[in-house]
Amino acid sequence: MSCLHKRPKRTRSEEQVFLEKVRKIAQENGKRLGLEGDEDLQFLLVGGELVKIRSSSWKKNRFFKLQEDCKTFWHESHKTFRRNQTFSIDDIDSVRKGRQSEVLNKHTEPSVEEKCFSIIFKGRKKNLDLMAASGPEAKQWVSGLEKIIFNMRNLSHQQKSEHWIVNCMRKADKNADNKMTLKELKHFLRQINVEVDDTYAADLFKQCDTSNSGTLEDSEIEHFYSLLTHREEIDVIYGKFAETEGQMSARNLLDFLLNEQREEASTMADALKLIEKYEVDATAKQKKHMTKDGFLMYLLHEDGSILNPAHKNVYQDMNQPLNHYYISSSHNTYLMEDQLKGPSSTEAYIKALMKSCRCVELDCWDGANGEPVIYHGYTLTSKVLFKDVIKAIKDYAFKTSEYPVILSLENHCTVDQQKVMAHHMISILGDALVTKPLGNTLPTNFPSPEELKGKFLIKGKRLNKLDAIFNNNNTLEEETVSEEDEAADCKENGQKAKPKKSKIKLAKQLSDMVIFCKSVHFNGFEHAKDNQSFYEMSSFKESKAFNLADTSATAYIHHNMDKLSRIYPAGSRTDSSNYNPVPMWNVGCQIVALNFQTPSKEMHLNQGRFLPNGCSGYVLKPEFQRNLSSQFNPSTLTEGPWLKKKTFHIMVISAQQLPKINKDKHKSIVDPLVRVEIYGVSADNASKETHYIENNGFNPMWNERFQFDIHVPELAMVRFVVEDYDSTSQNDLIGQYCLPLTSVQNGYRHVPLLTKSGDVISSAGLFVHLMLIDAQ
């Protein structure tokens, strides 16, 4: 790999040879990505100068270039240690054309719109806001980046693995002679997270060095790669079913699908489709056979994944009333970090919406020049214009899900600025904003997500009941209502104190926008049943909600069959930490709002809950949480349709290509262990873990079996956690994955791994065997 810092001195002829090697490497990687000869890719490989923008006064020219691995970007840096000189394509969430970021919108002129673009990173890494010399040049940067990102994400697991391993080999080839010495081989093994003793490394090297030249090259390197990537556990499974000329016939494959994978609906036609889809050998495909390589391809793709492929799309009934669904919901959506001094940003809304969050919070306060702002009241958090947030919501609300978005308003504005808020929402959101019931008569129930596709609902205070719309009962232009103020719950919210004001005046224009989500104070379940209309909903801080779930679970469930409930974190969570959402889902609460800005186990559970049903942000609640005759209680578990006792058998077999945790330490190798956690009703909560394996993150093998007793499978979730064992301190998270038990496929399955922030770890995964069966 070419040097990223100081280029070594070379003669002119040496430089030409070096550049030719680099060109060939880039060509091979481009071909692997399906971009051989692509003009945009060639443009990025040559590189060019861009203006990096941070503020009106900080605009610096920097040279950017795609490295020959077609995966790493290098750019000039004037920092002392230059640690941020490179970033990976895997780190990029998206690329946005134009002045769409806050920095570019604020610190550049509209005239340079076509020259600007932003690279948006995953997690909390700051955007890279850039300006090219011309519009066409910016377009080529964006086009090239988008092609690489798209093609990289659409590589098969095997292709990603090969791309990674080959490029690690190149990095280990210090003198770039396309040969590998024993020293380089040991360096390579450390790069891929394997620590071996000198004797083993020497034996492996000798086994591959058939020419006895003291270096590995060409076919010898291919042999080494084959030994390295060989998976013994796949051999055993394949050998058990490959009964036709040493290969799997379509009949053998069908036997595997029926008996091992427990895919009871599988037919011979399904087996033939899998052979056609995954078999890599043309001769075997012609014979309707599946080779071991084809079998591995099947196991590594969605058909062999733990997640039921049918659940990757919207598969549930979306015509039920809105309150029959769990709704992915965010708290303090405007915050990027903590609740005391972190930045408020439109970017936070975009990130939440792109994760299919369907209920976002807007904490609205009077701003300068008559323009309302959003920030966390009584704190030092920065402010963002209300209208900019509404524009961002309009642009990104339906990019990942077409189902409705609820705007939860926490309104602290004066009447004049409330009118401005109403004006902005009407002018920006237009017809997508629901400002009246869908029919011509007074509704008696919520519309469905299907009916509300592409629509925005406002949650907030309303001056009267909905029947006033049909009775022509006009209210005053403004009236006093109680103020909703979650921020005031905070004990250590900063130096400012809450003013002694619990009432605000509400503008009619803002009030009239609240149709299906009218905020009201909670005065008990009986009072709500007797006095509240279906569209009148309450927000519960976590302590109140957990207490109700513990003491009045069945009443809470019945309340949520008729109305919406929103739960929010305690004000004392100034670090934006989260509560466990599972007990809230257990009692049928729909809007369980979490701090999306905080990577945490609780957010992993939320991501898992909304993983099926097409990641739409809506998941249909179980029937026993929707039927008024139900007496379900998650604590007592009396007999009923919810009690479907299962035994969940899990064998953790192996892992593949786990990433290094401490990348700064060259010789740091992980000691992985796997923990399997079950979340659901209290009787189902459990956790079991494997032993740790020393110094092997590339292909650790456990073969450990666990058994879990499940009482209410429709509420249960399973979370896989891979950690780096540490005897002296807390283990470090390597990766995790969570999903509902109802979406798990039986049999031999690969489990993808996600980072703490919820992003896919390319090439890494677990291999497990699962069996969810009726309890004896």
Secondary structure, 3 states (H helix, E strand, C coil): CCCCCCCCCCCHHHHHHHHHHHHHHHHHHHHHCCCCCCHHHHHHHHCEEEEEECCCCCEEEEEEEECCCCCEEEECCCCCCCCCCEEEHHHEEEEEECCCCHHHHHHCCHHHHHHEEEEEECCCCCCEEEECCCHHHHHHHHHHHHHHHHHHHCCCHHHHHHHHHHHHHHHHCCCCCCCECHHHHHHHHHHCCECCCHHHHHHHHHHHCCCCCCCECCHHHHHHHHHHHCCHHHHHHHHHHCCECCEEEHHHHHHHHHHHCCCCCCCHHHHHHHHHHHCCCHHHHHCCEECHHHHHHHHHCHHHECECHHHHCCCCCCCCCHHHEEEEEECCCCECCCCCCCCECHHHHHHHHHCCCCEEEEEEECCHHHCCEECCCCCCCCCEEHHHHHHHHHHHCCCCCCCCEEEEEEECCCHHHHHHHHHHHHHHHHHHECCCCCCCCCCCCCCCCCCCCCCEEEEECCCCCCHHHHHCCCCCCEEEEECCCCHHHCCCCCCCCCCCCCEEEEEHHHHCCCCCEEECCCCCHHHHHHHCCCCEEEEEEHHHHHHHHHHCHHHHHHHHHHCCEEEECCCCCCCCCCCCCHHHHHCCCCEEEECCCCCCHHHHHHHHHCCCHHHCCEEECCHHHCCCCCCCCCCCCCCCCCCCCEEEEEEEEEEECCCCCCCCCCCCCCCEEEEEEEECCHHHCEEEECCCCCCECCCCEEEEEEEEEECCHHHCEEEEEEEECCCCCCCEEEEEEEEEHHHECCEEEEEEEECCCCCEEEEEEEEEEEEEEECC
